[in-house]
Amino acid sequence: MLRVLAVDDERPALEELLYLLRSDPRISRAEGATDATEALRRISHALDAGPDGDEGIDVVFLDIHMAGLTGLDVARLLARFSEPPLIVFVTAHEGFAVRAFDLKAVDYVLKPVRRERLAEAVRRAGDLVGAAREPRPPRAEPQVTAPVHSAAEQIPVELGGVTRFIPIDAVTYVEAQGDYARLHTENGSHLVRIPLSTLEERWASRGFVRIHRSHLVALARIDELRLDAGTTTVRVGTAELAVSRRHSRQLRELLMRHPRS
Protein backbone atom coordinates (compact mmCIF):
# COMPACT_ATOMS: atom_id res chain seq x y z
CA MET A 1 0.00 0.00 0.00
CA LEU A 2 1.27 3.43 -0.95
CA ARG A 3 1.38 6.59 1.13
CA VAL A 4 1.23 9.62 -1.14
CA LEU A 5 1.39 13.40 -1.05
CA ALA A 6 -0.26 15.47 -3.79
CA VAL A 7 1.04 19.01 -4.37
CA ASP A 8 -0.82 21.65 -6.43
CA ASP A 9 -1.33 25.36 -5.71
CA GLU A 10 -4.76 25.31 -7.42
CA ARG A 11 -7.13 23.91 -4.81
CA PRO A 12 -9.81 22.55 -7.21
CA ALA A 13 -7.13 20.64 -9.13
CA LEU A 14 -5.64 19.36 -5.86
CA GLU A 15 -9.02 18.18 -4.56
CA GLU A 16 -9.77 16.37 -7.83
CA LEU A 17 -6.38 14.66 -7.77
CA LEU A 18 -6.83 13.63 -4.13
CA TYR A 19 -10.28 12.21 -4.93
CA LEU A 20 -8.85 10.04 -7.68
CA LEU A 21 -5.89 8.92 -5.57
CA ARG A 22 -8.07 8.02 -2.57
CA SER A 23 -10.29 5.97 -4.87
CA ASP A 24 -7.37 3.72 -5.79
CA PRO A 25 -7.27 0.61 -3.54
CA ARG A 26 -3.45 0.50 -3.78
CA ILE A 27 -3.18 3.77 -1.84
CA SER A 28 -3.54 3.65 1.93
CA ARG A 29 -3.17 7.38 2.59
CA ALA A 30 -3.32 10.47 0.34
CA GLU A 31 -2.72 13.95 1.71
CA GLY A 32 -2.43 17.31 -0.04
CA ALA A 33 -0.26 20.45 0.07
CA THR A 34 -0.98 23.73 -1.73
CA ASP A 35 2.61 24.99 -2.05
CA ALA A 36 6.18 23.76 -2.28
CA THR A 37 7.18 25.01 1.18
CA GLU A 38 4.45 22.99 2.89
CA ALA A 39 5.33 19.97 0.76
CA LEU A 40 9.02 20.14 1.68
CA ARG A 41 8.15 20.49 5.36
CA ARG A 42 5.99 17.38 5.29
CA ILE A 43 8.54 15.39 3.31
CA SER A 44 11.32 16.45 5.68
CA HIS A 45 9.28 15.30 8.69
CA ALA A 46 8.52 12.02 6.94
CA LEU A 47 12.19 11.38 6.22
CA ASP A 48 13.15 12.24 9.80
CA ALA A 49 10.59 9.73 11.08
CA GLY A 50 11.96 6.98 8.84
CA PRO A 51 10.25 4.77 6.24
CA ASP A 52 8.09 3.02 8.85
CA GLY A 53 6.98 6.23 10.59
CA ASP A 54 3.38 7.41 10.78
CA GLU A 55 4.18 10.33 8.46
CA GLY A 56 5.91 8.21 5.80
CA ILE A 57 5.56 9.27 2.16
CA ASP A 58 6.29 6.85 -0.69
CA VAL A 59 5.27 8.96 -3.70
CA VAL A 60 4.78 12.68 -4.38
CA PHE A 61 2.34 13.65 -7.14
CA LEU A 62 3.73 17.04 -8.03
CA ASP A 63 2.48 19.94 -10.15
CA ILE A 64 5.16 21.90 -12.03
CA HIS A 65 3.87 25.47 -12.30
CA MET A 66 3.40 26.79 -8.76
CA ALA A 67 4.00 30.11 -7.04
CA GLY A 68 7.46 30.33 -5.48
CA LEU A 69 9.40 27.12 -5.98
CA THR A 70 8.27 25.10 -9.00
CA GLY A 71 7.76 21.36 -9.02
CA LEU A 72 11.09 20.97 -10.84
CA ASP A 73 12.79 22.96 -8.06
CA VAL A 74 11.26 20.68 -5.45
CA ALA A 75 12.45 17.60 -7.34
CA ARG A 76 16.01 18.95 -7.50
CA LEU A 77 15.99 19.58 -3.76
CA LEU A 78 14.61 16.12 -2.99
CA ALA A 79 17.39 14.55 -5.06
CA ARG A 80 19.79 15.68 -2.32
CA PHE A 81 18.14 13.49 0.30
CA SER A 82 19.49 10.00 0.86
CA GLU A 83 16.15 8.19 0.39
CA PRO A 84 13.65 10.63 -1.16
CA PRO A 85 10.11 9.63 -2.11
CA LEU A 86 9.34 8.82 -5.73
CA ILE A 87 8.01 11.63 -7.91
CA VAL A 88 5.17 11.64 -10.43
CA PHE A 89 4.68 14.98 -12.19
CA VAL A 90 1.08 16.02 -12.84
CA THR A 91 0.95 19.06 -15.10
CA ALA A 92 -0.90 20.80 -17.93
CA HIS A 93 2.35 21.45 -19.81
CA GLU A 94 3.99 18.93 -22.14
CA GLY A 95 7.25 20.83 -22.58
CA PHE A 96 8.90 19.80 -19.32
CA ALA A 97 8.87 16.03 -19.84
CA VAL A 98 12.55 15.72 -20.74
CA ARG A 99 13.65 17.68 -17.67
CA ALA A 100 11.23 15.72 -15.51
CA PHE A 101 12.68 12.35 -16.50
CA ASP A 102 16.21 13.75 -16.13
CA LEU A 103 15.20 14.25 -12.50
CA LYS A 104 14.32 10.52 -12.27
CA ALA A 105 10.55 11.05 -12.29
CA VAL A 106 8.54 7.82 -12.28
CA ASP A 107 5.88 9.22 -14.61
CA TYR A 108 4.58 12.38 -16.26
CA VAL A 109 0.78 12.73 -16.22
CA LEU A 110 -0.93 15.47 -18.21
CA LYS A 111 -3.98 17.43 -17.03
CA PRO A 112 -6.87 17.03 -17.17
CA VAL A 113 -6.07 13.84 -15.32
CA ARG A 114 -7.81 10.70 -16.54
CA ARG A 115 -8.49 7.98 -13.98
CA GLU A 116 -6.96 5.26 -16.20
CA ARG A 117 -3.79 7.27 -16.81
CA LEU A 118 -3.35 8.05 -13.12
CA ALA A 119 -3.87 4.37 -12.29
CA GLU A 120 -0.97 3.50 -14.59
CA ALA A 121 1.27 6.00 -12.77
CA VAL A 122 0.24 4.48 -9.43
CA ARG A 123 1.07 1.00 -10.78
CA ARG A 124 4.56 2.10 -11.86
CA ALA A 125 5.25 3.74 -8.52
CA GLY A 126 3.90 0.72 -6.63
CA ASP A 127 6.16 -1.65 -8.53
CA LEU A 128 9.23 0.44 -7.64
CA VAL A 129 8.25 0.83 -3.99
CA GLY A 130 7.57 -2.88 -3.71
CA ALA A 131 10.95 -3.74 -5.20
CA ALA A 132 12.69 -1.36 -2.80
CA ARG A 133 10.99 -2.98 0.21
CA GLU A 134 12.20 -6.46 -0.70
CA PRO A 135 15.22 -7.60 1.36
CA ARG A 136 18.47 -7.61 -0.58
CA PRO A 137 21.45 -9.94 -0.08
CA PRO A 138 24.56 -8.30 1.42
CA ARG A 139 27.11 -7.10 -1.07
CA ALA A 140 30.82 -6.54 -0.85
CA GLU A 141 32.03 -3.03 -0.08
CA PRO A 142 33.17 -1.23 -3.25
CA GLN A 143 36.83 -0.44 -3.60
CA VAL A 144 37.52 3.29 -3.65
CA THR A 145 40.42 4.61 -5.68
CA ALA A 146 41.99 7.83 -4.41
CA PRO A 147 41.95 10.69 -6.94
CA VAL A 148 45.19 12.03 -8.36
CA HIS A 149 45.96 15.67 -7.51
CA SER A 150 48.63 18.02 -8.77
CA ALA A 151 50.81 20.11 -6.48
CA ALA A 152 48.92 23.24 -7.56
CA GLU A 153 45.75 21.78 -5.98
CA GLN A 154 47.26 21.18 -2.55
CA ILE A 155 47.56 23.16 0.67
CA PRO A 156 50.46 22.81 3.13
CA VAL A 157 49.66 21.81 6.73
CA GLU A 158 51.95 21.36 9.74
CA LEU A 159 51.76 17.99 11.46
CA GLY A 160 54.21 17.13 14.24
CA GLY A 161 56.82 19.57 12.90
CA VAL A 162 56.51 18.12 9.39
CA THR A 163 54.92 19.98 6.49
CA ARG A 164 52.53 17.86 4.51
CA PHE A 165 50.41 18.69 1.48
CA ILE A 166 46.67 18.02 1.57
CA PRO A 167 44.74 17.99 -1.73
CA ILE A 168 42.15 20.75 -1.69
CA ASP A 169 39.66 18.39 -3.33
CA ALA A 170 40.01 16.11 -0.29
CA VAL A 171 38.62 18.84 2.00
CA THR A 172 34.92 18.31 2.70
CA TYR A 173 34.33 21.39 4.87
CA VAL A 174 36.24 24.03 6.80
CA GLU A 175 35.57 25.20 10.36
CA ALA A 176 36.55 28.64 11.67
CA GLN A 177 38.70 28.67 14.83
CA GLY A 178 39.64 32.30 15.48
CA ASP A 179 42.41 33.36 13.11
CA TYR A 180 42.86 29.69 12.18
CA ALA A 181 40.78 27.30 10.11
CA ARG A 182 40.35 23.57 10.58
CA LEU A 183 40.24 21.59 7.35
CA HIS A 184 38.09 18.47 7.59
CA THR A 185 38.71 15.51 5.29
CA GLU A 186 37.38 11.96 5.26
CA ASN A 187 40.54 10.85 7.10
CA GLY A 188 40.82 13.52 9.78
CA SER A 189 41.31 17.25 10.26
CA HIS A 190 44.17 19.74 10.01
CA LEU A 191 44.60 23.21 11.51
CA VAL A 192 46.01 25.95 9.28
CA ARG A 193 46.81 29.55 10.14
CA ILE A 194 44.47 31.06 7.55
CA PRO A 195 41.21 32.87 8.39
CA LEU A 196 38.02 31.32 7.05
CA SER A 197 37.24 34.51 5.12
CA THR A 198 40.50 34.17 3.19
CA LEU A 199 39.77 30.57 2.24
CA GLU A 200 36.24 31.56 1.22
CA GLU A 201 37.68 34.03 -1.28
CA ARG A 202 40.46 31.74 -2.54
CA TRP A 203 38.37 28.60 -2.88
CA ALA A 204 35.14 30.03 -4.32
CA SER A 205 36.20 28.94 -7.81
CA ARG A 206 36.73 25.39 -6.47
CA GLY A 207 33.11 25.05 -5.39
CA PHE A 208 33.39 26.00 -1.70
CA VAL A 209 30.45 28.01 -0.34
CA ARG A 210 29.84 29.77 2.97
CA ILE A 211 26.86 28.29 4.82
CA HIS A 212 27.46 29.87 8.24
CA ARG A 213 29.86 32.31 9.84
CA SER A 214 31.72 29.26 11.16
CA HIS A 215 31.64 26.93 8.16
CA LEU A 216 32.72 26.74 4.55
CA VAL A 217 31.54 23.64 2.64
CA ALA A 218 32.52 21.94 -0.61
CA LEU A 219 29.28 22.03 -2.62
CA ALA A 220 29.99 18.65 -4.24
CA ARG A 221 30.46 17.02 -0.80
CA ILE A 222 26.97 17.85 0.48
CA ASP A 223 25.14 14.54 0.86
CA GLU A 224 21.83 15.76 2.27
CA LEU A 225 19.89 18.99 2.69
CA ARG A 226 17.27 19.10 5.43
CA LEU A 227 14.53 21.70 5.98
CA ASP A 228 12.76 21.43 9.33
CA ALA A 229 10.59 24.01 11.11
CA GLY A 230 12.33 26.95 9.45
CA THR A 231 15.86 25.64 10.04
CA THR A 232 18.21 24.30 7.38
CA THR A 233 21.04 21.80 7.87
CA VAL A 234 23.33 19.88 5.55
CA ARG A 235 25.04 16.55 6.03
CA VAL A 236 28.64 16.29 4.86
CA GLY A 237 29.84 12.76 5.45
CA THR A 238 29.05 12.06 9.10
CA ALA A 239 28.92 15.76 10.05
CA GLU A 240 25.63 17.67 10.27
CA LEU A 241 26.13 21.42 9.87
CA ALA A 242 23.71 24.28 10.44
CA VAL A 243 22.98 26.69 7.60
CA SER A 244 22.30 30.26 8.68
CA ARG A 245 19.17 32.03 7.43
CA ARG A 246 21.44 34.49 5.64
CA HIS A 247 22.99 31.74 3.51
CA SER A 248 20.07 29.29 3.24
CA ARG A 249 18.42 30.66 0.11
CA GLN A 250 21.71 31.07 -1.77
CA LEU A 251 22.71 27.49 -0.91
CA ARG A 252 19.40 26.05 -2.17
CA GLU A 253 19.76 27.97 -5.42
CA LEU A 254 23.34 26.71 -5.89
CA LEU A 255 22.28 23.12 -5.27
CA MET A 256 19.47 23.43 -7.81
CA ARG A 257 21.81 24.89 -10.44
CA HIS A 258 24.48 22.27 -9.81
CA PRO A 259 22.70 18.94 -9.12
CA ARG A 260 24.95 16.16 -7.93
CA SER A 261 25.38 13.41 -10.49
C-alpha positions, 0 to 999 in steps of 0.5 A, a space after each residue: 500500500 502506498 502513502 502519497 502526497 499530492 502538491 498543487 497550488 490550485 485547490 480545485 485541481 488538488 481536490 480532484 487529484 486527491 479524490 482520484 488517488 483516494 479511490 485507488 485501492 493500492 493507496 492507503 493514505 493520500 494527503 495534499 499540500 498547496 505549495 512547495 514550502 508545505 510539501 518540503 516540510 511534510 517530506 522532511 518530517 517524513 524522512 526524519 521519522 523513517 520509512 516506517 513512521 506514521 508520516 511516511 511518504 512513498 510517492 509525491 504527485 507534483 504539479 510543475 507550475 506553482 507560485 514560489 518554488 516550482 515542481 522541478 525545483 522541489 524535485 532537485 531539492 529532494 534529489 539531495 536526500 538520501 532516500 527521497 520519495 518517488 516523484 510523479 509529475 502532474 501538469 498541464 504542460 507537455 514541454 517539461 517532460 525531458 527535464 522531468 525524466 532527467 530528475 528521475 521522475 517515475 511518470 509524467 501525467 498530463 492534465 486534465 487527469 484521466 483515472 486510467 492514466 493516473 492508475 498507470 502511474 500508481 502502478 509504476 510507482 507501486 512496482 518500484 516501492 515494492 521492489 525497494 521494500 524487498 530484502 536484498 542480499 549483502 554485497 561486498 564493499 566497493 573499492 575506492 580509488 583515491 583521486 590524483 591531484 597536482 601540487 597546484 591543488 594542494 595546501 600545506 599543513 603542519 603535522 608534528 613539525 613536518 609539512 605535509 600537502 593536503 589535496 584541496 579536493 580532499 577537504 569536505 568542509 572548513 571550520 573557523 577557529 579564530 584566526 585559524 581554520 580547521 580543514 576536515 577531510 574523510 581521514 581527519 582534520 588539520 589546523 592551518 593559520 588562515 582565516 576562514 574569510 580568506 579561504 572563502 575568497 580563494 576557494 570560491 572557484 573550487 566550489 566552496 560556499 559559505 553556509 554559516 559564519 563558522 563553516 565553509 563547505 565543498 558544494 559537491 560534498 553535500 550529501 543531504 539537505 534538510 529543511 525542518 521548522 524553518 531551520 536548514 542543515 546539511 550533512 557532509 559525510 558524518 557531520 551535520 552542519 547548520 545553515 544560517 538564514 542568511 545563507 540558506 536561500 543562496 545554498 538552495 539555489 546553488 544546489 538546484 543549479 548544480 545537481 549532484 550526479 
